[in-house]
Amino acid sequence: MKKPTWVIEKERARRAAASETVWLFGLHAVRDALHNPMRERLRLVCGKNAADKLADAISSSGMEPEIVDVRKFDTHVPIAAESVHQGAALEVKPLDWGALKDVCYNAKVVVLLDRVTDPHNVGAVLRSAEVFGAAAVVAPHRHSAPETGALAKTASGALERQPYFRVKNLSDTMEELRGMGFRLLGLAGDAKMTLADGLAEAGPDPVALVLGAEGPGMREKTQETCDRLVRIPFHGAFGSLNVSNAAAVSLYAAASRF
């Protein structure tokens, strides 16, 4: 009996996910991944100086580094030649954070990103999310930044500690969060309500901050699923923040309620 198409596609996606690996690079990102017991680590490539600087982390991880000539580093590791690798690269499996509902149980703040594809922006959001105590950062699996070395380097270690979920359907996930008691506040420059007023209206309820990509912003369906659209007030004629700065401001305001 022939398998249904949806079964074949699901099995294919499962095999692809099982074979997916990520190359992290830079001393900070590699050190944090070596210290992370949740990381499945596959291959560590270092120059001699980098191996010396990472000695404690390498020892605790139990890995055996491949020592290479740092001048020919990109011939040993499949990362861009212009990457600031600092003589260290680590091949890993993407992190598995489990179920979103378990991570967000009793949480106060969650961040959702709609079509934010720049790994540097996502890395910066992860860093702010960790600093201000967000339970998770959530993005749609398509049209979002996957785990990459560039994302990890910008996150400055936060990728190893801050849950980052890439979900099949963002609107469905928003509804799931609403069912858990979260108020969904979407950041939009033309919104009539301010962020402060939106947070005040939410009161003690947990908040999900929803941010769209610079330029196109949130998709229409994402906006419609929000409880409120809010804006960050600005002075002067410019009046615009990039998504990572807007996330940091919003996270600070949301975290300050508790």
N, C-alpha and C positions, 0 to 999 in steps of 0.2 A: 504493500500500500504506500502510495506516494505521500510524503510529508506535506502538510500545508505550507504555503509560502511564508506565513508569519513565523512558523516554527523554524524553518530554515534560516530566516533572517535573524531570529533570536540566537540560534546556535552560532551563526557566523559572528555576530556581535560579541558573544561570550568568548569565542576563540581569539578575536582581535584584542579584546581587553586583557586576556590572559597573557598575550605576547607583547603587550605595550610596555616599553621601558622609557625612562627619562634620564637624561644626563644633567646632573647638577654640577655647577662649577663655582670656583671662588672659595677662599678659605672659610669664610663664615658659613656659607650654605652647606659646604661639605662637612664641616665640623658638627653643625647642628644635626645633619642627617645621620652622621656616624653615632651620635649620642641618642638618637631617637629609637627606642625599642620597637616602635610600630613600623619602622621602615624595613622593607625587604631589600637588602643591598646585594648587588651582583658583582660589581667590578670597580676597583679603586685604582686610579692612575695618578701618579704624583711625580713632580720633580723632587730632587733631593732636599732642597731647602723647605719646600712645602711639607714634605713628609716629616721633617724635623719639627716644624711648627705644629703639626697635627699629631704628634707622637702619642699624646695621652688619649686623644679620641680614637686613634687607630688601635691602640692597645685595648681599650675598653670594648671596641666593636668586634675584635677578634679577626679582622680582615688582614689579608696580606697584600700590601700595595705593590703595584707594578711601578718601579722607578724608571723614569724615562728622561731623555734629554729635553729640557723645557723649551729649547730653541726649535724643536721639531714636534712640539706638543700636539698640534692639530693633525699630525699624521697618525697619531695613536688614538685620538678621541674624535668622534664625529660631532664637533661643535664648531661654530663659525670662527674663522681665523681671527676676527676682530674682538672676540669675546674676552673680557677681562677675567681670565681663569685663575690667575695667580699661581699657576703650576699645580692645580688640584682639580680633579673631576671624578665624579662618582656616578656610576650607573645604578639606577634604582627602579623599583616598581612604584607606580602611583599609590598614594596613601588611600587606605580604605577606612573611612570614619564611621561605618555602620549606618544605622537608620537615622534620618534627620529628626524624626519625632523623639528619639531617645536623646540625641544631643541637645535638642531645644526644650526638653522637659524642664519646667521651672526657670527657663531663661527670661531675661529682661529685654534683650535687644538682639535682633538679627538683621543682617544686611543682605539685600537682594540686588543683583546687577543684571540689567537687561541689555544685551548686545554690547557689552563692554569687552572688546577683543584684544586691547593692547595689554600685553603681559606686564608692562611696567606700571600701568594704572592698577591692574588687579593686585599686583604685588604690594603696591603702596596701600591699597584698601585693606589687604590682609594685615599689614603692619598696624594700621590704625585700629582695625577691629580687635586685634590682640590687646593693644594698649588700653582701649576703652571698654574691654570686657564683653564684646559681642560673642554670642554663643556660636555663630556660624556665619560664613559668607556663602551665598547661594547664587548660582547662575545657570542659565539653560545650557544643556550639553552642546547644542549647536549654537554657533555665533557667540562663543565665549572663549576666554583664554584658558587652554589646558595647562597642566603643570609643565613648566619648562625651566631650563637653567636661568633664563633671563628673569622669569617671574620669581623664582626662588631667591635670586640675588637681590632683586629690588625689595622683596619681603623681609630681607635681613634676618632670616631665621624663623619668621612667623609661619611660613608654610609648614614647618614641622609641628607646630603647636596649635595653629588656628584652623579649625575645621573648614574645609572648602568643598562644597558639594556642587556637582554639575548634574542637573536634573533633566529629565526628559521633557517636562512641560512646566514652565515657570508659573503660569496662571493656576494650574492644579496645585502646585506647591504653596502658592499664596493662599488658596482656599484651605489647604491643610493647616497652615499656620493660623488662619482665622478661626478654624475649628478648635485650635488649641488656646484661643483667647487673645491672640495678637491683634493689635490695631495696625493696619497697613497704611503707611504714610508714603506717598510717592512724591519725590522731589521734582518740581517743574518750575522753570523760571517765570512762567506767566500765571502761576496759581494765585488766587486771591487771598488764601489763608497763609499766614506765616508759619514757619516751622515751630516757633514758640507757642503759637495758639493751638496748633495741631497736637503738640505734646501735652499742653495743658488740658485739652479736651480728652485726650487718652487717659489722663489721670494716672492711676497706679498700674494700668494694664501694660503688659509687655508690648513692645513696638517692633514692627518690621519696617526698616527704612529701605525704600525701593528707589534705585537710581538707574537712569538710562545712559546710553553712550553720549559723548559730546557730539553735538550736531543734531542727529535724529532724535535723541532722547528716548523715552520709553515708547514701546509699541502701543497702539491704540488699545488692544486687549489688556495689556498690563495696566494701563491707566484706568481702564474701566473696572478692573478688579480691585484697585486701591479703595480704601475707605475714605481717604482724603488726599487731595493734591495740595502740597505745601511748598513754600518758597523760602529761600534764605534771603532776608532783606539785604540790600546793598546800598552803598553811597556812591555818588558820582555817575558818570555816563557809561562806564565799562560794564559793570554789573554781571560778571560771569566768573565762575570757578570751574576748574576742570573736575572731572568726576571723583578723583582721589581726594582733592581738597574739600569738595562738597561732602564727601563721605566722612572725612575727619571732623568737619564742623558739626555735621548732623549727629555723629556718634558722641561727640563731647556733650552736645545739648541733651541728647537722650539719656546718657549715662549720668548726667548731673542731677537727674530727678531722684536718684536713689542714694 
